[in-house]
Amino acid sequence: MSTMLNRSTTGELGPEMRPLVDPGELQPRIVHFGLGAFHRAHQAVYTEAAAARSAQPWGIVAVGPRSAAPVEAARAQDCLFSVTDRMPGGGRIRVVGSVLDALMMRADAERIDRLIASPEVTTVTMTVTEKGYSRDPGTGLLNTADPGVTADLTATAVGDPLPMRTVVGRLTASLATRFRASGAPVNVISCDNAARNGAALAAVVRGFVEASAWPDRDALLDWLQTSVAFPCTVVDRIVPATTPEDRAAASKALGLRDETPVAGEPFRQWVLEDRFAAERPPWELDGALVVPDAGPHQLMKLRLLNGSHSILAYLGLAARRDTVADALGSDWGERAVRRFAAEVAATLPEAGLDVAGYVDALVERFGNPAIGHRLRQIGSDGSLKIPERWFPALRALRAGGFATPVLELALAAWVNATRPGGSQVFGTDDPAAEALARCWRGAAEPAVVARLLTAIGAADLAEDAGLVSAVADHLPALRAGRIEL
Ligand code: CS2
């Protein structure tokens, strides 16, 4: 198929597949960091519907923080892409028109800076995954020892806002440009899986300003406090990385070549804390929930969905399973999710949450055979994910004197997956892979467990001898591919 999906060919699409908006009528009012599948299947979809239903011209300029390929691929089709809802026995596809342009964080720094400084842009959003926040694993604050952060901080001494390498550096430098240009209020919205993600983002931005050489940093800190909102959010939709088969299937269904399709489950949820400093799209028109406190939803999602995703990933990899649905279909899969959730649920706030209903829905969502969500994808970046997903519950339970058998097994499965071999033993990858591999050198298994915990910022858990030995006891069975649960 040679005709490409782009603005001049959308007329060839069946009416039910056309974008809800004409991108030519939208304006760049949102800058988004992170061009991945999740953003396009989530915030881009909500924003398109909000623009269509309100007749307000909310358009997104998306910034690719790292590689050029996704940005070039998006531009080659005028940033149009299809979203397929995958469900057992079929799917539904349509093209989304809310992304207007794609830019590269370093090569297009000047345009990004101008956009974020312009008062027409009222909202910055981001999906840059845990590693995009440059946090110190122990403190959660900006990791000023990170070489990218160090280089960006050095750049603040020369007064040129453009050479930034990290997302935090780029975002903060452009917010500083906005402050100096008009000082117009702005929303900066984290859409990543972290507890109190807005506060986490605010902390690294403030940390960057504090460590910068900018002479006006005190005034900038005041402005951040009064005029920039960092609401916390919960984002949810299972969207696996796009495969070549997805590209072929989308192109066939559309009748136009789409090199950047996304496919995910039909379910999606977005909860935002009602704390904005400037105008933003009326995402409620597409079902987003705007609430006084996103905390309880966030803990439930992070601890139950992401937490059980991670246990399924590491147990499943040990048992040589490939996808979430495969793992769930094993004789231990559903039990792992339900027992994990039962253990962790005791740490959730009493806020009228329907935990039982949530867990039933999870089992159904994870079992969706049409999704093909690779365990390796979920298992990657474990050193950053499990401290968010498992450790707060593990700490709370142990401090309260509760038994933690499922979390111990989960941790053992992660330890098992960090064994060196290729990058990591199951082909998952981790920004800390080298440091993790060093933990395995010349030590007996209980010592390896303690070293690994320390390496990912959990020295307190490493000192919990009962925990460490319980984790180490599971390793031989896991190594042999046996799941004992
Ligand atoms: C997953 C998440 O890759 C992962 O680690 O747990 O991406 C998960 O699919 C989403 O958070 C669902 O909303």
Boltz pocket constraint, residues with backbone or C-beta under 6 A from the ligand:
constraints:
  - pocket:
      binder: B
      contacts: [[A, 193], [A, 235], [A, 236], [A, 237], [A, 238], [A, 239], [A, 305], [A, 306], [A, 309], [A, 310], [A, 377], [A, 378], [A, 379], [A, 380], [A, 385]]
      max_distance: 6.0
